[in-house]
Every structure is written in C-alpha cells, then in structure tokens.
Amino acid sequence: MKKLLIAAAIAATFTGNLVHAEDVKPDHELSFNLGAVSDYRYRGLSQSRLDPAMQGGADYAHNPSGFYAGTWMSSIKWVKDAGGKGNLEMDIYAGKKGEIVKGVSYDIGVLSYVYPSNGLAVDANTTEVYGQIGYGPAYLKYSQSVTNLFGFDNSKNSGYLDLGANFEVMPGYTLGLHYGHQSVKNNSAVAYDDWKVGVNKEFFGVNVGLAVIGTNANENLYITPEGKFTGKTSVVLSAAKTF
C-alpha cells in the first residue's frame, strides 16, 4: 500500500507539471486565420452589399510584454457603392494588453483601415486609436478616429462606443452580446446605434458563429445602389479557422 501511495504521489506531481507546462505560453506567437461570412457586418452595417465575403489575416503576439500586431483582410463592396474603386479592405493594427489589477484587463492600440486606390472624393482610409477595459466576461471599448472616418468629410475625432460581454452558456458554446454607438463628427444625421446577439461553437477546429445583427441607422442614407438597407436586422453565419 505504501508503495502504491508513493507511486500515486509521483504520478500526480508529474501530471501537474505537465499541465503547468502546457499552460505556459511561448514568448513569441505567430498565428494565421482564414474565414468566410454570409454578410460582412462592421459596426452593424454591411460592408459587402448583404452578400458573402472571404476574410483572413495574421497575428503576432509577444506574450511577456503583452504587445501584439497584425493584419486582416476582407472582400468588400461598399467603396464601389459609394462611387469609388476597389473591393478590398486591409486592416493593420498594433497594441498592448495586460492586467491593471487581478481580474481587470486593458487593451490599448491603433488600427488603420486601408482601402487601396479607393478613389473616393474624401479618402476612405481611416485610422483610429482605441482603449478597452475588461472585467470578467464584460468589456467596454472606445475608439476615436485621428483621420476622417470612412469617407465622411470633416469627420476627424469621430467616436465609437462598444459595450459587450461573452458568456459560456454551455460547454463549448459562447453567447456574445454587444451594443455600439457610432458618432460622426460634424454629421449627426449619420450617427446610429447597433446591436448583436450571437452564439459561437468550435466544430472540428473551425469556429462557427450564428448572430442576429441590427441597427437604427438612417434607412435613406445607408443603402446599396439597388436601394437595400445595409443596416437591416439580419441573421449572419460565420466560420473561421486559426492555425
């Protein structure tokens, strides 16, 4: 019996060390992602004329410092609908995240949305700085543009407020709740609220999401050339793989 107890203690110690070793992240991490959506919605508005879009990106993280950087791309149609050229959005971002105190996280950074050769009268390219505070499953994030916002003239210092939470409601199932408010400097007529309720689950290494998304945006302003409202309430299906 004594030998069995000693063996069990050694096994438990060895297993514990393995678990601890698996939990330790490497100093440097590089990952890639590839996905598709039935409708590319950003801040509640369709960027793809209510049609499907292909998406993908790459991320680097330096875990000891919390520094990260990355790029992400998606097919789009809104620039052409606004009278410009191009069908690509390319995001470039960098920031730093960590804990303020135990249980309270922060994330600060800068994000540039690039629309190559967009040709709009007011350049669609936009850069924002952002800051986020998280506590448990909830977060509060604010983004402010340091350039004109997505082609709106004289709109520097526009802001977006993002309030949300992500809960695991069943093993492997995450419920996501979001409310946002987009303000546009010197153009209150195009300001709006958006919301989202969604569920995510991983199947065979692919993160699958199903969400209901809507806005109270002006139906006469945010429309496609065919007159479809890009902020209408819709169900959106997404799938993404990280490797």
Secondary structure, DSSP 4 states (H G I P E B T S, - for coil): -HHHHHHHHHHHHHHHHHHHHHHSPPSEEEEEEEEEESS-EETTEESSTTS-EEEEEEEEEETTTTEEEEEEEEE--HHHHTT---SEEEEEEEEEEEEEETTEEEEEEEEEEE-TT---SS---EEEEEEEEEETTEEEEEEEESS--TT-TT-TT-EEEEEEEEEEEETTEEEEEEEEEEE-TT-GGG-EEEEEEEEEEEETTEEEEEEEEEE---TTTSB-TT--BTTS-EEEEEEEEE-
